[in-house]
Amino acid sequence: MGETTSERNPSAPTLPSLLDGTGSNLIHRDLSWLQFNDRVLAEARASSNPPLERLKFLGITASNLDEFFMIRFASLARRVASAVRTNAPERERLQRVRNRILETASRFVARQAETLGMLATELAGAGLRIAGEVREGGPAWEPARRVFEEQVRPRLTPRAGFAFPNLRALPNLWTAVLFPGGIWFELPRTLPPVLHARDGTGVFLFFLDDLIRTFLGGAVRAEGAPAFARMTRDGDFNLDLTEEDPETIPDLIRSGVGSRELGRPVRIQSAGDFPSKLLGRCISRLRLSPAQVLPAPRTLFLHGLSTLAHELGDVVQRTASLTYPARRSFVPGSSGIFERIRKRDILLHHPYDSFDTFVKFVLCACEDPGVERIEQTIYRVDRASPELEALKGAARRKTVRVIIEPRARFDELNNLRLAEELAAAGVEVGFGFGRLKLHAKIALVTRREADGVRLYTHLSTGNYNTVTARQYEDLAILTAHPGIGADGRRFFDAVWDGRVPEGFRALVQAPGALHRRLLALIRTETEAARHGRPARIAAKVNALVDPSLIGHLYVASQAGVAVDLVVRGACSLIPGVKGLSENVRVVSVVDRYLEHSRIYSFAASRAMYFSSADWMPRNFFSRLELAFPVLDPHLVRFVEEIVLPAYLGDTVKARELTPQGAWRRRSAAGVGPLPPVFGKEPIRSQFFFESLAAGEYRGTPLEFEPQMNAESRG
């Protein structure tokens, strides 16, 4: 029997407390997301993971929770405030959801603190010592003092007379430090949250608040221990660019980013003996419930652990047991890349297949004299990528057009700087338009050849980002299919003119067509099952929360359609309920890489798509998305026979959603037989994909022609 969430966590919610309260058979998306964060925390607690990986997962849970309060909880708070004036039943429902979220978050913070204590004990044996409050004369004293004096103290300015207005004005995710007597400091986000120092026996890790407790009071002659308060504010803003002059868009974006700093308070994290009268005044004046003041999980700077592997890069190289061994990504041969794409579509499964393949595709396009035009969308990008430098150089010789989404959350300023750099180099730069965020990932190369003009298209489920491509799992296709190329041309022409693209023959766009197409495909499977024909729906997404689509999946299940879903994060669908969803199976994989690809597969229709879109209302109606068909039979077979079975057969890192709303670990007995390529060992899907790439896909449908012969390793 698999281990359930409630068995690991006795305070885990039961199904009735997870429902959205509307009377439908739906788990509330925010409560489901909190369950996802609990699955991430489970990886921090898993002794089978290397030490630095466990610290990374613990840090991710904290940064995840920061963003959750800034975006999702803030949205709920706005809806509660609106319903207070207009709809009493809706207000009561939303308040119940809000209270459940805060109760769950409070329990979660306690588990974070417990996990940190557990890790501190276990990691000391690996040479990683979380110092906590440092005692004078102890082994950590001198390294801690040196780190504080060099990296922290010069950036702090004491202030006097702390009062409520100071806390009310504290920017988003900044921390106030208050000493008895009224001396106080602001800790900006730019201060390192976790610092480290080495000695002859290993590495000391210091949280910023521990260093301040130890050294700052004496530096300012303050008596007693300090108290801390960290402010979280509503961090969302929406801009409709429909009527905006492109030249004014950067200023509008900067203004929106600035407003994030002083949005409505939604959470205060506290540590130490914060004055109760001041805290009570904050709750009253800032219109917070007492439950929105959450104690810190031992430190206010847990989020800093998620970047620790980068900070300790030299240690990781010398001490391989601290982290996973370096992965060597498969790189298909890139010489004559256009000829290879003409011969057959190329599937790229990142990070197992190197992102360098896409970079080389762009570099070849920039250097090839036959290429007349290069076009690309950008949502989140690494500005240091060699691909971008090549585009700048190519703009002197051919048409280079880039469409950037300036509203990509938390990447707005990075994208504006990139737009300025590209424009200065002669690249034609456009912005996303209207109320829709441009989330589609597509690059199009127009090349003049002996038999005429040919279009080469790259379509991806993930961003054009060399950094995250090593950390996120995604799928991409390079193709010379004329129908897809023609649709790519329609896409760029329409978006450049500020229009939603339409009239596609191969691609499917949102808003509009994608939601309708998916519902129609589900209905086709339903009708096939009703008439006794084979029917199956298999999908992999990051979130499944669209009520209409879930309703159609319930109907399909009742008709006998087998529905297999891989959902990384929030899932509002309840599987396995007799008479409702007994033919639906939902699994979630949380492992070394962030699962990010989206796959839609429909057996009766013989249709398979990859997409940038999750099954969420925002992706269907508020973003410009693309779903692209998988047309090459070899690639279809690879996904059907290898990719989806690997996820659905994972018994190491996958968890399955039960009809009771709990997530349980899976046993091999509940998976069923798998093809011989999977062997007899328990399947850990990500490690299995690594082994396939290392073996150059021998024994799979991708073992064909010279296309996939590796030139090098990334």
C-alpha positions as CSV (number, residue, x, y, z in Angstrom):
1,M,0.0,0.0,0.0
2,G,1.4,3.4,-1.0
3,E,2.2,6.0,1.6
4,T,-0.5,8.7,1.6
5,T,-0.1,12.4,2.3
6,S,-2.2,12.0,5.4
7,E,0.1,9.2,6.7
8,R,3.1,11.4,6.3
9,N,1.2,14.4,7.7
10,P,-1.6,13.7,10.1
11,S,-3.0,17.2,9.8
12,A,-3.4,16.8,6.0
13,P,-6.9,18.0,4.9
14,T,-9.7,15.6,4.0
15,L,-11.7,15.8,0.7
16,P,-14.6,17.8,2.1
17,S,-12.3,20.5,3.3
18,L,-10.6,20.7,-0.1
19,L,-13.7,21.2,-2.2
20,D,-14.3,24.7,-3.7
21,G,-17.7,25.0,-2.0
22,T,-19.7,25.7,-5.2
23,G,-21.5,22.4,-5.1
24,S,-19.4,21.0,-8.0
25,N,-17.1,18.0,-7.8
26,L,-14.0,20.2,-7.8
27,I,-11.0,20.6,-5.4
28,H,-10.3,24.2,-4.9
29,R,-7.3,25.1,-7.0
30,D,-5.4,27.0,-4.3
31,L,-5.9,24.2,-1.7
32,S,-4.6,21.7,-4.4
33,W,-1.6,24.0,-5.0
34,L,-0.8,23.9,-1.3
35,Q,-0.8,20.1,-1.6
36,F,1.7,20.4,-4.5
37,N,4.0,22.5,-2.3
38,D,3.7,19.8,0.3
39,R,5.0,17.3,-2.3
40,V,8.0,19.6,-2.8
41,L,8.6,19.6,0.9
42,A,8.5,15.8,0.9
43,E,11.6,15.9,-1.4
44,A,13.4,18.0,1.2
45,R,12.6,15.3,3.7
46,A,13.6,12.4,1.5
47,S,16.9,11.0,2.8
48,S,17.4,9.3,-0.7
49,N,18.1,12.8,-2.2
50,P,21.6,14.3,-2.0
51,P,22.1,17.0,0.7
52,L,22.2,20.1,-1.5
53,E,19.1,18.9,-3.4
54,R,17.2,18.6,-0.1
55,L,18.2,22.1,0.8
56,K,17.2,23.3,-2.6
57,F,13.7,21.8,-2.3
58,L,13.2,23.3,1.2
59,G,14.2,26.7,-0.2
60,I,11.8,26.3,-3.1
61,T,8.9,25.6,-0.8
62,A,9.5,29.0,0.8
63,S,9.9,31.0,-2.4
64,N,6.8,29.1,-3.8
65,L,4.8,30.2,-0.7
66,D,6.0,33.8,-1.2
67,E,4.7,33.9,-4.7
68,F,1.5,32.1,-3.7
69,F,0.6,34.9,-1.2
70,M,1.7,37.6,-3.6
71,I,-0.5,36.3,-6.4
72,R,-3.1,33.7,-5.5
73,F,-3.9,34.7,-2.0
74,A,-3.9,38.4,-2.9
75,S,-6.4,37.6,-5.7
76,L,-8.6,35.8,-3.2
77,A,-8.4,38.8,-0.8
78,R,-9.5,41.1,-3.5
79,R,-12.5,38.9,-4.3
80,V,-13.4,38.7,-0.6
81,A,-13.3,42.5,-0.3
82,S,-15.5,42.8,-3.4
83,A,-18.0,40.3,-2.2
84,V,-18.4,42.0,1.1
85,R,-20.4,44.7,-0.6
86,T,-22.3,42.7,-3.2
87,N,-22.9,39.0,-2.4
88,A,-23.1,37.6,1.2
89,P,-23.2,33.9,0.3
90,E,-20.2,34.3,-2.0
91,R,-18.4,36.3,0.6
92,E,-18.9,33.5,3.2
93,R,-17.7,30.8,0.8
94,L,-14.6,32.8,-0.1
95,Q,-13.9,33.5,3.6
96,R,-14.1,29.8,4.3
97,V,-11.6,29.1,1.6
98,R,-9.4,31.9,2.9
99,N,-9.5,30.5,6.4
100,R,-8.6,27.0,5.2
101,I,-5.7,28.4,3.2
102,L,-4.3,30.2,6.2
103,E,-4.8,27.1,8.5
104,T,-3.0,25.0,5.9
105,A,-0.2,27.5,5.5
106,S,0.3,27.7,9.3
107,R,0.6,23.9,9.5
108,F,3.0,23.9,6.6
109,V,5.3,26.5,8.1
110,A,5.6,24.3,11.2
111,R,6.6,21.4,8.9
112,Q,9.2,23.6,7.2
113,A,10.7,24.4,10.6
114,E,10.7,20.7,11.5
115,T,12.3,19.9,8.2
116,L,15.0,22.5,8.7
117,G,15.9,21.1,12.1
118,M,16.0,17.6,10.7
119,L,18.3,18.7,7.8
120,A,20.6,20.6,10.1
121,T,21.3,17.4,12.0
122,E,21.6,15.1,9.0
123,L,23.7,17.4,6.8
124,A,26.3,18.1,9.5
125,G,27.7,14.7,8.7
126,A,28.1,15.7,5.1
127,G,30.2,18.8,6.0
128,L,27.3,21.3,5.7
129,R,26.6,22.9,9.0
130,I,23.7,25.2,9.5
131,A,25.1,27.4,12.2
132,G,22.0,28.9,13.8
133,E,22.8,31.5,16.4
134,V,26.6,31.5,16.8
135,R,28.3,31.4,20.2
136,E,31.4,33.4,20.9
137,G,34.4,31.1,21.0
138,G,32.7,28.4,19.0
139,P,34.1,27.0,15.7
140,A,31.6,29.1,13.7
141,W,32.2,32.4,15.5
142,E,35.1,33.7,13.5
143,P,33.8,32.7,10.0
144,A,30.4,34.2,11.0
145,R,31.9,37.5,12.2
146,R,34.0,37.8,9.0
147,V,31.0,37.2,6.8
148,F,28.9,39.7,8.7
149,E,31.5,42.4,8.7
150,E,32.3,42.0,5.0
151,Q,28.9,41.4,3.4
152,V,26.2,42.6,5.8
153,R,27.1,45.4,8.1
154,P,28.3,47.9,5.5
155,R,24.9,47.7,3.8
156,L,22.8,48.5,7.0
157,T,21.8,51.9,8.3
158,P,20.4,52.2,11.8
159,R,17.2,54.3,12.3
160,A,15.5,55.5,15.4
161,G,11.9,55.7,16.6
162,F,10.1,52.7,14.9
163,A,6.4,53.1,14.6
164,F,3.4,51.7,12.7
165,P,4.0,54.0,9.6
166,N,7.4,52.4,9.2
167,L,6.0,48.9,8.9
168,R,3.1,50.1,6.7
169,A,5.7,51.5,4.3
170,L,7.9,48.4,4.2
171,P,8.3,47.3,0.6
172,N,7.3,43.9,-0.6
173,L,9.5,41.1,0.8
174,W,11.6,43.5,2.8
175,T,12.2,42.8,6.5
176,A,12.2,45.2,9.5
177,V,14.5,44.5,12.4
178,L,13.5,46.1,15.7
179,F,15.7,46.3,18.8
180,P,14.4,47.1,22.3
181,G,14.7,50.9,22.7
182,G,13.5,51.7,19.2
183,I,16.6,51.3,17.0
184,W,15.6,49.5,13.8
185,F,16.9,48.5,10.4
186,E,15.4,47.8,7.0
187,L,16.7,44.6,5.2
188,P,16.2,45.0,1.5
189,R,15.7,42.0,-0.8
190,T,19.2,42.6,-2.3
191,L,20.9,41.4,0.9
192,P,22.0,37.7,0.6
193,P,19.5,35.6,2.6
194,V,21.9,32.8,3.2
195,L,25.7,33.3,3.5
196,H,28.4,30.7,3.7
197,A,32.0,30.4,4.9
198,R,34.5,27.5,4.7
199,D,36.9,26.1,7.2
200,G,39.1,23.0,7.1
201,T,36.2,20.7,8.0
202,G,33.5,21.8,5.6
203,V,31.0,24.7,5.1
204,F,29.1,26.8,7.5
205,L,25.7,28.2,6.4
206,F,24.4,31.3,8.0
207,F,20.9,32.7,7.7
208,L,20.9,36.5,7.6
209,D,18.6,36.9,10.6
210,D,20.9,34.6,12.7
211,L,23.9,36.9,11.9
212,I,21.9,39.9,12.8
213,R,20.8,38.4,16.1
214,T,24.4,37.6,16.9
215,F,26.3,40.7,15.8
216,L,24.1,43.7,15.1
217,G,22.9,44.4,18.6
218,G,26.5,44.9,19.8
219,A,27.4,47.0,16.8
220,V,24.7,49.6,17.7
221,R,24.9,49.1,21.5
222,A,21.3,47.8,21.6
223,E,20.1,45.8,24.6
224,G,18.2,42.6,24.1
225,A,17.3,40.4,21.2
226,P,15.7,41.9,18.0
227,A,12.3,41.1,16.6
228,F,11.7,40.7,12.9
229,A,8.8,41.4,10.5
230,R,8.8,40.5,6.8
231,M,6.1,42.1,4.6
232,T,4.4,40.3,1.7
233,R,2.2,42.4,-0.6
234,D,-0.2,42.0,-3.5
235,G,2.3,41.5,-6.3
236,D,0.0,41.2,-9.3
237,F,-0.8,43.9,-11.8
238,N,-2.6,43.7,-15.1
239,L,-2.0,46.0,-18.1
240,D,-4.2,46.2,-21.2
241,L,-1.9,47.4,-24.0
242,T,-4.7,47.7,-26.6
243,E,-4.6,51.5,-26.9
244,E,-1.1,52.1,-25.9
245,D,1.6,53.6,-28.1
246,P,4.5,51.1,-28.2
247,E,6.9,53.8,-27.1
248,T,5.0,54.3,-23.8
249,I,4.8,50.6,-23.0
250,P,8.2,50.4,-21.2
251,D,7.2,53.3,-18.8
252,L,3.9,51.6,-18.1
253,I,5.6,48.4,-17.3
254,R,8.1,50.0,-15.0
255,S,5.3,51.8,-13.2
256,G,3.5,48.5,-12.7
257,V,6.6,46.9,-11.3
258,G,7.0,49.8,-9.0
259,S,3.4,49.4,-7.7
260,R,4.2,45.8,-6.7
261,E,6.5,47.2,-4.0
262,L,3.7,48.9,-2.2
263,G,0.7,46.7,-3.0
264,R,-1.9,45.8,-0.4
265,P,-0.3,43.8,2.5
266,V,-1.4,40.1,2.5
267,R,1.0,38.5,5.0
268,I,3.4,39.4,7.7
269,Q,6.0,36.9,8.8
270,S,7.3,37.5,12.3
271,A,10.2,36.2,14.4
272,G,11.2,37.2,17.9
273,D,9.3,39.1,20.5
274,F,7.6,41.7,18.2
275,P,5.7,44.3,20.3
276,S,2.1,43.0,20.7
277,K,0.5,46.4,20.6
278,L,2.3,47.3,17.4
279,L,1.4,44.0,15.8
280,G,-2.2,44.4,16.9
281,R,-2.3,47.9,15.3
282,C,-0.9,46.5,12.1
283,I,-3.6,43.8,11.9
284,S,-6.3,46.4,12.5
285,R,-4.9,49.2,10.3
286,L,-3.8,47.0,7.5
287,R,-7.1,45.1,7.5
288,L,-5.5,41.7,8.1
289,S,-6.8,38.8,10.0
290,P,-4.6,37.6,12.9
291,A,-4.0,34.4,10.9
292,Q,-2.3,36.5,8.2
293,V,0.6,37.0,10.7
294,L,2.6,33.8,10.4
295,P,5.5,32.9,12.5
296,A,8.8,32.3,10.6
297,P,9.8,28.6,10.1
298,R,12.9,29.3,12.4
299,T,14.2,31.8,9.9
300,L,12.7,34.4,7.6
301,F,15.2,33.6,4.9
302,L,14.5,30.0,4.1
303,H,13.9,30.9,0.5
304,G,17.7,31.6,0.1
305,L,18.4,27.9,0.2
306,S,17.0,27.4,-3.3
307,T,20.1,29.1,-4.8
308,L,22.6,27.5,-2.5
309,A,23.9,25.0,-5.1
310,H,25.0,27.9,-7.2
311,E,26.7,29.7,-4.3
312,L,28.5,26.5,-3.4
313,G,29.5,25.5,-6.9
314,D,33.2,24.9,-6.0
315,V,32.3,22.7,-3.1
316,V,29.8,20.7,-5.2
317,Q,32.5,20.0,-7.8
318,R,34.9,18.6,-5.1
319,T,32.2,16.8,-3.1
320,A,30.0,14.9,-5.6
321,S,28.0,13.3,-2.8
322,L,26.5,16.6,-1.9
323,T,24.5,16.8,-5.2
324,Y,23.6,14.8,-8.3
325,P,26.5,14.0,-10.7
326,A,26.7,16.4,-13.6
327,R,24.4,15.4,-16.5
328,R,25.7,15.1,-20.0
329,S,23.0,16.1,-22.4
330,F,22.5,14.4,-25.8
331,V,23.3,16.8,-28.7
332,P,22.0,15.6,-32.1
333,G,24.4,16.4,-34.9
334,S,24.1,19.9,-36.1
335,S,26.1,19.9,-39.3
336,G,23.7,20.4,-42.2
337,I,20.9,21.0,-39.7
338,F,18.5,22.3,-42.3
339,E,19.0,19.1,-44.4
340,R,18.4,17.0,-41.3
341,I,15.2,18.8,-40.4
342,R,13.9,18.5,-44.0
343,K,14.5,14.8,-43.8
344,R,12.5,14.3,-40.6
345,D,11.2,16.2,-37.7
346,I,13.6,16.4,-34.7
347,L,12.2,15.9,-31.2
348,L,14.1,17.5,-28.3
349,H,13.4,16.4,-24.7
350,H,15.1,18.9,-22.4
351,P,17.2,18.8,-20.3
352,Y,18.1,15.3,-21.5
353,D,18.6,16.6,-25.0
354,S,20.8,19.7,-24.9
355,F,19.3,23.1,-25.5
356,D,22.4,23.7,-27.5
357,T,20.6,22.1,-30.4
358,F,18.2,25.0,-30.6
359,V,21.0,27.5,-30.1
360,K,22.9,25.9,-33.0
361,F,19.8,26.1,-35.1
362,V,19.6,29.8,-34.6
363,L,23.4,30.3,-35.1
364,C,23.2,28.4,-38.4
365,A,20.3,30.5,-39.5
366,C,22.2,33.7,-38.6
367,E,25.3,32.6,-40.6
368,D,23.5,30.9,-43.6
369,P,23.4,33.3,-46.6
370,G,20.3,31.6,-47.8
371,V,18.3,32.6,-44.7
372,E,16.3,35.7,-45.4
373,R,14.4,36.1,-42.1
374,I,14.5,34.9,-38.5
375,E,11.5,35.5,-36.2
376,Q,11.1,34.4,-32.5
377,T,8.9,35.0,-29.5
378,I,10.4,35.6,-26.1
379,Y,8.6,35.2,-22.7
380,R,11.5,34.5,-20.3
381,V,15.1,34.4,-21.6
382,D,18.7,34.3,-20.5
383,R,20.1,37.6,-21.8
384,A,23.6,36.0,-21.9
385,S,22.6,33.4,-24.4
386,P,24.9,33.2,-27.5
387,E,21.7,32.9,-29.6
388,L,20.8,36.5,-28.7
389,E,24.2,37.8,-29.6
390,A,24.0,36.0,-32.9
391,L,20.6,37.6,-33.6
392,K,22.1,41.0,-33.0
393,G,24.8,40.4,-35.5
394,A,22.5,38.9,-38.1
395,A,20.3,42.0,-38.0
396,R,22.9,43.8,-40.1
397,R,22.5,41.3,-42.9
398,K,18.9,40.0,-42.8
399,T,15.5,40.6,-41.3
400,V,15.4,39.6,-37.6
401,R,12.2,40.1,-35.8
402,V,11.6,39.4,-32.1
403,I,8.3,39.7,-30.3
404,I,8.8,40.1,-26.5
405,E,6.1,39.8,-23.8
406,P,6.9,42.7,-21.4
407,R,4.5,41.5,-18.8
408,A,6.1,38.1,-18.0
409,R,5.7,38.1,-14.2
410,F,8.9,39.0,-12.3
411,D,10.8,39.2,-15.6
412,E,9.4,42.5,-16.8
413,L,12.5,44.6,-16.3
414,N,14.8,41.9,-17.7
415,N,12.6,41.8,-20.9
416,L,12.6,45.6,-21.2
417,R,16.4,45.7,-21.0
418,L,16.6,43.0,-23.6
419,A,14.2,44.8,-25.9
420,E,16.4,47.9,-25.7
421,E,19.6,45.9,-26.5
422,L,18.0,44.1,-29.5
423,A,16.6,47.3,-30.9
424,A,19.9,49.1,-30.6
425,A,21.5,46.3,-32.7
426,G,18.9,46.7,-35.5
427,V,16.6,43.9,-34.5
428,E,12.9,44.7,-35.2
429,V,11.3,44.4,-31.7
430,G,7.6,44.2,-31.0
431,F,5.7,43.8,-27.7
432,G,2.8,41.6,-26.7
433,F,-0.5,43.3,-27.2
434,G,-3.9,44.0,-25.8
435,R,-4.9,42.2,-22.6
436,L,-3.3,38.9,-23.7
437,K,0.1,37.8,-22.5
438,L,2.1,36.3,-25.4
439,H,3.0,32.9,-23.9
440,A,3.5,30.9,-27.2
441,K,7.0,29.6,-27.9
442,I,7.8,29.6,-31.6
443,A,10.8,30.5,-33.8
444,L,10.5,30.7,-37.6
445,V,13.3,30.7,-40.2
446,T,12.7,31.7,-43.8
447,R,15.3,30.2,-46.1
448,R,15.7,30.5,-49.9
449,E,16.7,27.1,-51.4
450,A,17.1,25.7,-55.0
451,D,13.5,24.7,-55.2
452,G,12.1,27.9,-53.6
453,V,11.5,29.4,-50.2
454,R,11.2,26.9,-47.3
455,L,10.1,27.6,-43.7
456,Y,11.7,25.9,-40.7
457,T,9.9,26.1,-37.4
458,H,10.9,25.5,-33.8
459,L,8.0,25.0,-31.4
460,S,8.4,24.4,-27.7
461,T,6.5,23.9,-24.5
462,G,9.2,25.9,-22.6
463,N,11.1,29.2,-22.7
464,Y,14.0,30.1,-24.9
465,N,16.2,30.2,-21.8
466,T,19.6,28.5,-21.6
467,V,19.6,28.5,-17.8
468,T,16.1,27.1,-17.1
469,A,16.5,24.6,-20.0
470,R,19.0,22.8,-17.8
471,Q,16.5,22.8,-14.9
472,Y,13.1,22.4,-16.5
473,E,11.7,19.4,-18.4
474,D,10.3,20.5,-21.7
475,L,9.5,19.2,-25.2
476,A,10.3,20.9,-28.5
477,I,10.1,20.0,-32.2
478,L,12.1,21.2,-35.2
479,T,10.2,20.8,-38.4
480,A,10.1,21.8,-42.1
481,H,6.5,20.7,-42.4
482,P,5.0,23.2,-44.9
483,G,1.6,23.4,-43.1
484,I,3.2,24.2,-39.8
485,G,5.5,26.7,-41.4
486,A,2.6,28.4,-43.2
487,D,0.8,28.7,-39.8
488,G,4.0,30.1,-38.3
489,R,4.0,32.8,-40.9
490,R,0.3,33.6,-40.2
491,F,1.2,33.7,-36.5
492,F,4.0,36.2,-36.8
493,D,2.2,38.4,-39.3
494,A,-0.9,38.6,-37.1
495,V,0.9,39.2,-33.9
496,W,3.2,41.9,-35.4
497,D,0.0,43.7,-36.5
498,G,-1.5,43.4,-33.0
499,R,-4.1,40.7,-34.0
500,V,-5.0,37.3,-32.6
501,P,-3.9,34.9,-35.2
502,E,-6.6,32.8,-36.8
503,G,-7.1,30.5,-39.8
504,F,-4.5,27.9,-38.8
505,R,-4.6,24.5,-40.5
506,A,-2.1,22.7,-38.2
507,L,-1.5,24.8,-35.2
508,V,-4.2,25.6,-32.6
509,Q,-4.3,28.9,-30.9
510,A,-5.7,30.3,-27.7
511,P,-7.8,32.3,-27.0
512,G,-10.6,30.8,-29.0
513,A,-9.8,27.6,-30.9
514,L,-7.8,25.6,-28.3
515,H,-10.5,25.3,-25.7
516,R,-13.1,24.4,-28.3
517,R,-10.7,21.9,-29.9
518,L,-10.0,20.1,-26.7
519,L,-13.6,19.9,-25.7
520,A,-14.4,18.5,-29.2
521,L,-11.6,15.9,-28.9
522,I,-12.8,14.8,-25.5
523,R,-16.4,14.4,-26.9
524,T,-15.0,12.3,-29.8
525,E,-13.4,9.9,-27.3
526,T,-16.6,9.8,-25.3
527,E,-18.6,8.9,-28.4
528,A,-16.1,6.3,-29.4
529,A,-16.4,4.6,-26.0
530,R,-20.2,4.7,-26.1
531,H,-20.0,2.8,-29.4
532,G,-17.6,0.2,-28.1
533,R,-14.5,1.5,-30.0
534,P,-11.1,2.0,-28.3
535,A,-10.9,5.4,-26.5
536,R,-8.2,6.9,-24.4
537,I,-7.2,10.3,-23.3
538,A,-3.6,10.9,-22.0
539,A,-2.3,14.3,-21.0
540,K,0.5,15.9,-19.1
541,V,0.1,19.4,-17.8
542,N,1.3,21.6,-15.0
543,A,-2.2,22.4,-13.8
544,L,-5.7,21.2,-14.4
545,V,-8.3,23.6,-13.1
546,D,-10.6,24.5,-15.9
547,P,-14.2,23.5,-14.8
548,S,-15.6,23.0,-18.2
549,L,-12.8,20.8,-19.4
550,I,-13.0,18.8,-16.1
551,G,-16.7,18.3,-16.6
552,H,-16.1,16.9,-20.0
553,L,-13.5,14.5,-18.6
554,Y,-16.0,13.3,-16.0
555,V,-18.5,12.6,-18.8
556,A,-15.8,10.8,-20.8
557,S,-14.9,8.6,-17.8
558,Q,-18.6,7.7,-17.2
559,A,-18.8,6.6,-20.9
560,G,-15.8,4.3,-20.3
561,V,-12.9,6.3,-21.7
562,A,-9.6,5.6,-20.0
563,V,-8.2,8.9,-18.8
564,D,-4.5,9.1,-17.7
565,L,-3.3,12.4,-16.4
566,V,0.1,13.6,-15.3
567,V,-0.4,16.9,-13.4
568,R,2.5,18.5,-11.7
569,G,0.7,21.1,-9.6
570,A,-2.8,22.1,-8.9
571,C,-5.5,19.6,-9.9
572,S,-9.2,20.3,-9.3
573,L,-10.4,17.0,-10.8
574,I,-11.2,14.2,-8.3
575,P,-10.2,10.8,-9.8
576,G,-11.4,7.3,-9.1
577,V,-14.9,8.2,-7.8
578,K,-17.4,5.5,-8.8
579,G,-20.1,6.8,-11.1
580,L,-18.1,10.1,-11.7
581,S,-14.5,9.5,-12.5
582,E,-13.7,5.8,-11.9
583,N,-11.8,5.6,-15.2
584,V,-9.5,8.6,-14.4
585,R,-6.0,8.3,-13.0
586,V,-4.0,11.3,-11.9
587,V,-0.3,11.1,-11.0
588,S,2.2,13.9,-10.2
589,V,6.0,13.7,-10.5
590,V,8.3,16.0,-8.4
591,D,12.0,15.3,-8.9
592,R,15.3,16.8,-9.8
593,Y,14.0,18.8,-12.7
594,L,10.8,20.9,-12.8
595,E,8.2,19.0,-15.0
596,H,7.1,21.6,-17.5
597,S,6.0,20.0,-20.8
598,R,2.4,19.7,-21.9
599,I,1.2,16.8,-23.9
600,Y,-2.3,16.1,-25.2
601,S,-3.1,12.7,-26.7
602,F,-6.4,11.4,-28.0
603,A,-6.6,7.8,-29.2
604,A,-9.8,7.7,-31.2
605,S,-9.0,10.9,-33.0
606,R,-5.3,9.8,-33.5
607,A,-4.4,13.3,-32.4
608,M,-1.4,14.3,-30.4
609,Y,-0.3,17.9,-29.5
610,F,2.4,19.5,-27.5
611,S,1.6,23.0,-26.1
612,S,2.7,26.0,-24.1
613,A,-0.8,26.0,-22.4
614,D,-1.9,24.4,-19.2
615,W,-5.5,23.4,-18.7
616,M,-6.4,26.6,-16.9
617,P,-8.9,29.4,-17.8
618,R,-6.0,31.9,-18.0
619,N,-4.2,29.9,-20.6
620,F,-7.4,29.4,-22.7
621,F,-8.8,32.9,-22.5
622,S,-6.2,35.4,-21.2
623,R,-3.0,34.3,-23.0
624,L,-1.9,33.9,-26.5
625,E,-0.9,30.2,-26.7
626,L,-0.1,27.6,-29.3
627,A,-0.7,23.9,-29.4
628,F,1.3,22.1,-32.2
629,P,0.6,18.7,-33.6
630,V,3.1,15.8,-33.4
631,L,2.9,14.5,-37.0
632,D,6.0,12.3,-37.5
633,P,5.0,8.7,-36.8
634,H,8.3,8.0,-35.1
635,L,7.8,10.9,-32.6
636,V,4.2,9.9,-31.9
637,R,5.3,6.3,-31.1
638,F,8.1,7.6,-28.9
639,V,5.7,9.7,-26.8
640,E,3.0,6.9,-26.7
641,E,5.4,4.0,-26.0
642,I,8.1,5.7,-23.9
643,V,7.4,9.2,-22.6
644,L,3.8,8.8,-21.2
645,P,4.4,5.2,-19.9
646,A,7.5,6.4,-18.1
647,Y,5.5,9.0,-16.1
648,L,2.5,6.8,-15.5
649,G,4.8,3.9,-14.5
650,D,7.0,5.9,-12.1
651,T,7.0,4.3,-8.7
652,V,9.9,6.2,-7.2
653,K,9.0,9.9,-7.5
654,A,5.4,9.8,-8.7
655,R,2.4,10.2,-6.4
656,E,-1.2,9.3,-7.2
657,L,-4.3,11.3,-6.3
658,T,-6.8,9.2,-4.4
659,P,-10.6,9.7,-4.5
660,Q,-10.3,11.0,-0.9
661,G,-8.1,13.9,-2.1
662,A,-4.8,12.6,-0.7
663,W,-1.6,12.0,-2.7
664,R,0.0,8.6,-2.1
665,R,3.2,7.0,-3.2
666,R,2.7,4.3,-5.8
667,S,3.5,0.6,-5.8
668,A,4.6,-1.4,-8.8
669,A,1.6,-3.6,-8.4
670,G,-0.7,-0.7,-9.2
671,V,1.1,0.2,-12.4
672,G,0.7,-2.8,-14.6
673,P,3.0,-4.3,-17.3
674,L,5.4,-2.0,-19.2
675,P,7.4,-2.5,-22.4
676,P,10.8,-4.3,-22.2
677,V,12.7,-1.1,-22.7
678,F,11.9,-0.1,-19.1
679,G,13.6,-3.1,-17.6
680,K,12.7,-4.7,-14.3
681,E,13.9,-2.1,-11.8
682,P,11.5,0.4,-10.2
683,I,11.0,3.3,-12.7
684,R,12.2,6.8,-11.8
685,S,11.0,8.6,-14.9
686,Q,13.6,11.4,-15.0
687,F,16.5,9.0,-14.4
688,F,15.1,6.7,-17.1
689,F,15.0,9.6,-19.6
690,E,18.6,10.4,-18.7
691,S,19.6,6.9,-19.4
692,L,17.8,6.9,-22.8
693,A,19.7,10.1,-23.8
694,A,23.0,8.7,-22.6
695,G,22.4,5.6,-24.8
696,E,21.5,7.8,-27.8
697,Y,17.9,6.4,-27.7
698,R,18.9,2.9,-28.8
699,G,16.0,0.5,-28.7
700,T,13.4,3.3,-29.0
701,P,11.5,4.8,-32.0
702,L,14.0,7.6,-32.0
703,E,16.8,5.3,-33.1
704,F,16.7,6.0,-36.8
705,E,18.8,7.5,-39.6
706,P,21.9,9.6,-38.8
707,Q,19.8,12.5,-37.6
708,M,20.2,11.5,-33.9
709,N,23.9,10.6,-34.1
710,A,25.6,12.7,-31.4
711,E,28.3,15.1,-32.4
712,S,29.1,16.1,-28.9
713,R,27.9,16.1,-25.4
714,G,26.6,19.2,-23.6
